[in-house]
Amino acid sequence: MQISQELSLPTMGCGTWAWGNRLLWGYDESMDDQLQAVFNLCVNNSVTLFDTGDSYGTGRLNGQSERLLGRFAKEYLGPGKEDICIATKLAAYPWRLTRQSMVSACKSSANRLGRNVDLVQMHWSTANYAPWQEGRLLDGLADLYEQGLVRGVGLSNYGPKRLKRVHQKFVERGVPIATLQVQYSLLSTYPVTQLELKGVCDELGIKLIAYSPLALGLLTGKYSDKGPFPKGIRGLLFRQLLPGIRPLLASLREIAQLRNKTMSQIALNWCICKGTIPIPGAKSVEQARDNIGALGWQLDSGEMAQLDQAAASVDKVMVQNIFQTK
Ligand SMILES: NC(=O)c1ccc[n+]([C@@H]2O[C@H](COP(=O)([O-])OP(=O)(O)OC[C@H]3O[C@@H](n4cnc5c(N)ncnc54)[C@H](OP(=O)(O)O)[C@@H]3O)[C@@H](O)[C@H]2O)c1
């Protein structure tokens, strides 16, 4: 299934692009107006795929990301409203044990959104720690499609072996897998260079979505190894990675200057030119506007080769998601 047709995802320039809404890294409710302005700017610029998850927002903020996206979509009045596509991810929580639990979880997401989920994704595979749990959850995911409760089904953090197995299982039920979402950026090339997921996805007709395409902000060039660093775990990670990625950042900066683009735009355009759909998280209108500038043009083969080489030469890269399977 071509999700750009079936799910009305926008295809712009050399790829499709979207906005991730994870509500992490310093979110509080005073940001809601700003996030709504980000949403409006995106849709106005034909960026209409929004990714969220039922685990985004914990405690008091439980379900907040889905609630906000639903409200923003409802209140949006400009052009492109009918193209808005909301993708959520259902967590494989240990207490979700039956196929019905996935159907109920998706109905809860739809309640928070105030509309049906367009693309429902399995947030992660339980294969690495509770393989017996997964079959029923996947059955539930396919049930959602069969019951017409969603327009498309996707997976997240699956490697090629697991993906092929699930694909076969779903083919037998006539349920197409529209998308696979993995951590992919110039600092996380593993899913494509080592797992060879792009080739497998192309073979199976699945679109590859690149999450954390800016390596949580590292590839924007605004952080230096002298600091200041963001708070918490992200700061610790940045402290570790920044000294070793100087040559990669230098390549990004050089190409950005020659092209009169920003480093974020180069990093996102690289994902697009690799045939993936990057879903950068933007916290402000300025960041969103910057990221939208990654659309409508293409890095040339020389620039891509320079970036590939710089990415291959860094000694420390982003840690892979612990749930990523082979
Ligand atoms: N499937 C999964 O398991 C999974 C896991 C992670 C993420 N995701 C999805 O992927 C989405 C995006 O990933 P992410 O937020 O982890 O990482 P990301 O997109 O690589 O980085 C986002 C962060 O970079 C900074 N930023 C973004 N655009 C910028 C710009 N133009 N200039 C300067 N700074 C900029 C912002 O943080 P600061 O301003 O604080 O620097 C922003 O929060 C999430 O929202 C989520 O939907 C999925």
The ligand as a MOL file (V3000), in Angstrom:
LIG
                    3D

  0  0  0     0  0            999 V3000
M  V30 BEGIN CTAB
M  V30 COUNTS 48 52 0 0 0
M  V30 BEGIN ATOM
M  V30 1 N 9.3200 4.8320 17.6790 0
M  V30 2 C 10.0640 5.1960 18.6820 0
M  V30 3 O 10.4630 4.3770 19.5300 0
M  V30 4 C 10.4710 6.6540 18.7960 0
M  V30 5 C 11.5240 7.0180 19.6470 0
M  V30 6 C 11.8990 8.3590 19.6800 0
M  V30 7 C 11.2400 9.3020 18.8970 0
M  V30 8 N 10.1970 8.9230 18.1070 0 CHG=1
M  V30 9 C 9.4610 9.9290 17.2920 0
M  V30 10 O 10.3600 10.7790 16.5910 0
M  V30 11 C 10.0590 12.1450 16.8770 0
M  V30 12 C 11.2910 13.0070 16.7920 0
M  V30 13 O 12.3720 12.4510 17.5030 0
M  V30 14 P 13.1000 13.1610 18.7270 0
M  V30 15 O 12.3030 14.2990 19.2510 0
M  V30 16 O 13.4950 12.0490 19.6280 0 CHG=-1
M  V30 17 O 14.4690 13.6640 18.1000 0
M  V30 18 P 14.8960 14.7240 16.9600 0
M  V30 19 O 13.7860 15.0120 16.0560 0
M  V30 20 O 16.1480 14.1780 16.4150 0
M  V30 21 O 15.2880 16.0110 17.8420 0
M  V30 22 C 14.3020 16.8770 18.2900 0
M  V30 23 C 14.9200 17.9880 19.1480 0
M  V30 24 O 15.9090 18.7090 18.4240 0
M  V30 25 C 15.7650 20.1090 18.6700 0
M  V30 26 N 15.4260 20.7200 17.3680 0
M  V30 27 C 14.5000 20.2940 16.4370 0
M  V30 28 N 14.5250 21.0520 15.3400 0
M  V30 29 C 15.4840 21.9840 15.5490 0
M  V30 30 C 15.9980 23.0520 14.7650 0
M  V30 31 N 15.5520 23.2960 13.5490 0
M  V30 32 N 16.9790 23.8210 15.3020 0
M  V30 33 C 17.4800 23.5860 16.5180 0
M  V30 34 N 17.0380 22.5910 17.3210 0
M  V30 35 C 16.0550 21.7890 16.8340 0
M  V30 36 C 14.6770 20.2630 19.7150 0
M  V30 37 O 15.2650 20.1620 21.0260 0
M  V30 38 P 16.0150 21.3730 21.8100 0
M  V30 39 O 15.4220 22.6560 21.3240 0
M  V30 40 O 15.8000 21.0770 23.2380 0
M  V30 41 O 17.4630 21.2020 21.4280 0
M  V30 42 C 13.8490 19.0110 19.5050 0
M  V30 43 O 13.1470 18.5980 20.6400 0
M  V30 44 C 9.4080 12.0970 18.2640 0
M  V30 45 O 8.6410 13.2490 18.4960 0
M  V30 46 C 8.5860 10.8270 18.1450 0
M  V30 47 O 7.3720 11.1330 17.4540 0
M  V30 48 C 9.8300 7.6090 18.0290 0
M  V30 END ATOM
M  V30 BEGIN BOND
M  V30 1 1 1 2
M  V30 2 2 2 3
M  V30 3 1 2 4
M  V30 4 1 4 5
M  V30 5 2 4 48
M  V30 6 2 5 6
M  V30 7 1 6 7
M  V30 8 2 7 8
M  V30 9 1 8 9
M  V30 10 1 8 48
M  V30 11 1 9 10
M  V30 12 1 9 46
M  V30 13 1 10 11
M  V30 14 1 11 12
M  V30 15 1 11 44
M  V30 16 1 12 13
M  V30 17 1 13 14
M  V30 18 2 14 15
M  V30 19 1 14 16
M  V30 20 1 14 17
M  V30 21 1 17 18
M  V30 22 2 18 19
M  V30 23 1 18 20
M  V30 24 1 18 21
M  V30 25 1 21 22
M  V30 26 1 22 23
M  V30 27 1 23 24
M  V30 28 1 23 42
M  V30 29 1 24 25
M  V30 30 1 25 26
M  V30 31 1 25 36
M  V30 32 1 26 27
M  V30 33 1 26 35
M  V30 34 2 27 28
M  V30 35 1 28 29
M  V30 36 1 29 30
M  V30 37 2 29 35
M  V30 38 1 30 31
M  V30 39 2 30 32
M  V30 40 1 32 33
M  V30 41 2 33 34
M  V30 42 1 34 35
M  V30 43 1 36 37
M  V30 44 1 36 42
M  V30 45 1 37 38
M  V30 46 2 38 39
M  V30 47 1 38 40
M  V30 48 1 38 41
M  V30 49 1 42 43
M  V30 50 1 44 45
M  V30 51 1 44 46
M  V30 52 1 46 47
M  V30 END BOND
M  V30 END CTAB
M  END
